[in-house]
Amino acid sequence: MRRNYARAPWKATHVELHRLASIARKRYVQATHLHANLRIEEDVDVGPGFRLWMPEDGTLVIGRGTELRHHIYIEIYGDGEVRIGAGSHLTYYTHIACSTSITIGERCGIGLSSLVVDGGHTFRDIAKTWMDQPYKLRPITIGDDVAIHSQCTIINDVGHHSVIGANSVVTRPIPPYCLAVGAPARVIEYFGPPEERSPDVPPDVPATWGVIV
Ligand SMILES: CC(C)(COP(=O)(O)OP(=O)(O)OC[C@H]1O[C@@H](n2cnc3c(N)ncnc32)[C@H](O)[C@@H]1OP(=O)(O)O)[C@@H](O)C(=O)NCCC(=O)NCCS
């Protein structure tokens, strides 16, 4: 009983006040993006520091129950589209920058300080500074049930159920059910069902189907 009482200030601030602040942030984002296509579904937790930069006719859809924990920043340029599936968790300082489309599946997790971006500046025309050179863009799809760990940069697709190790840079598509690590990220393990192994998983990558550790 005493312990419950002692927990009351924590609950009032970290649960109840947090919930009210999340609703206020969601309303603020909705009220200031009437010009764009914005859908934030039920039970989305819009945490402190959430920032949306969508000056034009972009689309943002955030699925039910998704958590935008702390300082999540989403930039959408032109008619770019970002879709985040239900039940996903973007943790701390995740940055999504999109000019074409970025789709994140359901139940995905993105760790601290990670970037998902659909392109960047080209740079090989030495007559111009890199900033004046056009973007090279590529839509990005991250499948369902993907875990992207801390401090990753994602500039290509990640197949469903795959796991990207901390500090990785995904420059080439990662097939489903793969563990990939490094910069550039390379597949080091295939843990899916044998019959679903993509031919894009290199033959020397070990399979660990059925090994639960
Ligand atoms: C470095 C970069 C500009 C090179 O682009 P590119 O000329 O199109 O090069 P490619 O994609 O053809 O990659 C060439 C090789 O370098 C690797 N590579 C590319 N970027 C890499 C990176 N950041 N770290 C490690 N390896 C990288 C690729 O995997 C490829 O090797 P591989 O064929 O053995 O897989 C690009 O990959 C990059 O890092 N872009 C940054 C995107 C970004 O941060 N945008 C937001 C700011 S606007």
The ligand as an SDF file (V2000), in Angstrom:
LIG
                    3D

 48 50  0  0  0  0  0  0  0  0999 V2000
   28.8050    7.5010  -49.8800 C   0  0  0  0  0  0  0  0  0  0  0  0
   27.6390    7.6110  -50.8510 C   0  0  0  0  0  0  0  0  0  0  0  0
   27.3760    9.0690  -51.1930 C   0  0  0  0  0  0  0  0  0  0  0  0
   28.0780    6.8020  -52.0800 C   0  0  0  0  0  0  0  0  0  0  0  0
   27.0570    6.7570  -53.0010 O   0  0  0  0  0  0  0  0  0  0  0  0
   27.3180    6.0420  -54.4340 P   0  0  0  0  0  0  0  0  0  0  0  0
   28.3440    6.7410  -55.2110 O   0  0  0  0  0  0  0  0  0  0  0  0
   25.9670    5.8810  -55.0650 O   0  0  0  0  0  0  0  0  0  0  0  0
   27.9570    4.6370  -54.0450 O   0  0  0  0  0  0  0  0  0  0  0  0
   27.3300    3.1990  -54.1060 P   0  0  0  0  0  0  0  0  0  0  0  0
   25.9840    3.1400  -53.4510 O   0  0  0  0  0  0  0  0  0  0  0  0
   27.4000    2.7110  -55.5170 O   0  0  0  0  0  0  0  0  0  0  0  0
   28.3740    2.3960  -53.1900 O   0  0  0  0  0  0  0  0  0  0  0  0
   29.7090    2.0800  -53.5910 C   0  0  0  0  0  0  0  0  0  0  0  0
   30.2820    1.0910  -52.5910 C   0  0  0  0  0  0  0  0  0  0  0  0
   30.5120    1.7410  -51.3560 O   0  0  0  0  0  0  0  0  0  0  0  0
   29.7300    1.1660  -50.3000 C   0  0  0  0  0  0  0  0  0  0  0  0
   29.2050    2.2700  -49.4990 N   0  0  0  0  0  0  0  0  0  0  0  0
   28.4010    3.2570  -49.9190 C   0  0  0  0  0  0  0  0  0  0  0  0
   28.1320    4.0960  -48.9080 N   0  0  0  0  0  0  0  0  0  0  0  0
   28.7950    3.6260  -47.8280 C   0  0  0  0  0  0  0  0  0  0  0  0
   28.8830    4.0640  -46.4940 C   0  0  0  0  0  0  0  0  0  0  0  0
   28.2600    5.1880  -46.0910 N   0  0  0  0  0  0  0  0  0  0  0  0
   29.5960    3.3340  -45.6360 N   0  0  0  0  0  0  0  0  0  0  0  0
   30.2430    2.2000  -46.0620 C   0  0  0  0  0  0  0  0  0  0  0  0
   30.1970    1.7450  -47.3340 N   0  0  0  0  0  0  0  0  0  0  0  0
   29.4850    2.4540  -48.1990 C   0  0  0  0  0  0  0  0  0  0  0  0
   28.6150    0.4090  -51.0310 C   0  0  0  0  0  0  0  0  0  0  0  0
   28.1300   -0.7060  -50.2730 O   0  0  0  0  0  0  0  0  0  0  0  0
   29.3300   -0.0420  -52.3010 C   0  0  0  0  0  0  0  0  0  0  0  0
   30.0990   -1.1930  -52.0370 O   0  0  0  0  0  0  0  0  0  0  0  0
   29.5960   -2.6450  -52.5150 P   0  0  0  0  0  0  0  0  0  0  0  0
   29.2890   -2.5470  -53.9780 O   0  0  0  0  0  0  0  0  0  0  0  0
   30.7350   -3.5440  -52.1780 O   0  0  0  0  0  0  0  0  0  0  0  0
   28.3590   -2.9370  -51.7130 O   0  0  0  0  0  0  0  0  0  0  0  0
   26.3170    7.0290  -50.2480 C   0  0  0  0  0  0  0  0  0  0  0  0
   26.3320    5.6290  -50.1610 O   0  0  0  0  0  0  0  0  0  0  0  0
   26.0080    7.6280  -48.8760 C   0  0  0  0  0  0  0  0  0  0  0  0
   26.5990    7.3010  -47.8600 O   0  0  0  0  0  0  0  0  0  0  0  0
   25.0300    8.5130  -48.8930 N   0  0  0  0  0  0  0  0  0  0  0  0
   24.6300    9.2180  -47.6920 C   0  0  0  0  0  0  0  0  0  0  0  0
   23.1520    9.3340  -47.6290 C   0  0  0  0  0  0  0  0  0  0  0  0
   22.8000   10.3450  -46.5730 C   0  0  0  0  0  0  0  0  0  0  0  0
   23.3400   10.3580  -45.4820 O   0  0  0  0  0  0  0  0  0  0  0  0
   21.8370   11.2010  -46.9540 N   0  0  0  0  0  0  0  0  0  0  0  0
   21.4020   12.2320  -46.0790 C   0  0  0  0  0  0  0  0  0  0  0  0
   22.1500   13.4940  -46.3010 C   0  0  0  0  0  0  0  0  0  0  0  0
   21.5400   14.4310  -47.6540 S   0  0  0  0  0  0  0  0  0  0  0  0
  1  2  1  0
  2  3  1  0
  2  4  1  0
  2 36  1  0
  4  5  1  0
  5  6  1  0
  6  7  2  0
  6  8  1  0
  6  9  1  0
  9 10  1  0
 10 11  2  0
 10 12  1  0
 10 13  1  0
 13 14  1  0
 14 15  1  0
 15 16  1  0
 15 30  1  0
 16 17  1  0
 17 18  1  0
 17 28  1  0
 18 19  1  0
 18 27  1  0
 19 20  2  0
 20 21  1  0
 21 22  1  0
 21 27  2  0
 22 23  1  0
 22 24  2  0
 24 25  1  0
 25 26  2  0
 26 27  1  0
 28 29  1  0
 28 30  1  0
 30 31  1  0
 31 32  1  0
 32 33  2  0
 32 34  1  0
 32 35  1  0
 36 37  1  0
 36 38  1  0
 38 39  2  0
 38 40  1  0
 40 41  1  0
 41 42  1  0
 42 43  1  0
 43 44  2  0
 43 45  1  0
 45 46  1  0
 46 47  1  0
 47 48  1  0
M  END
$$$$
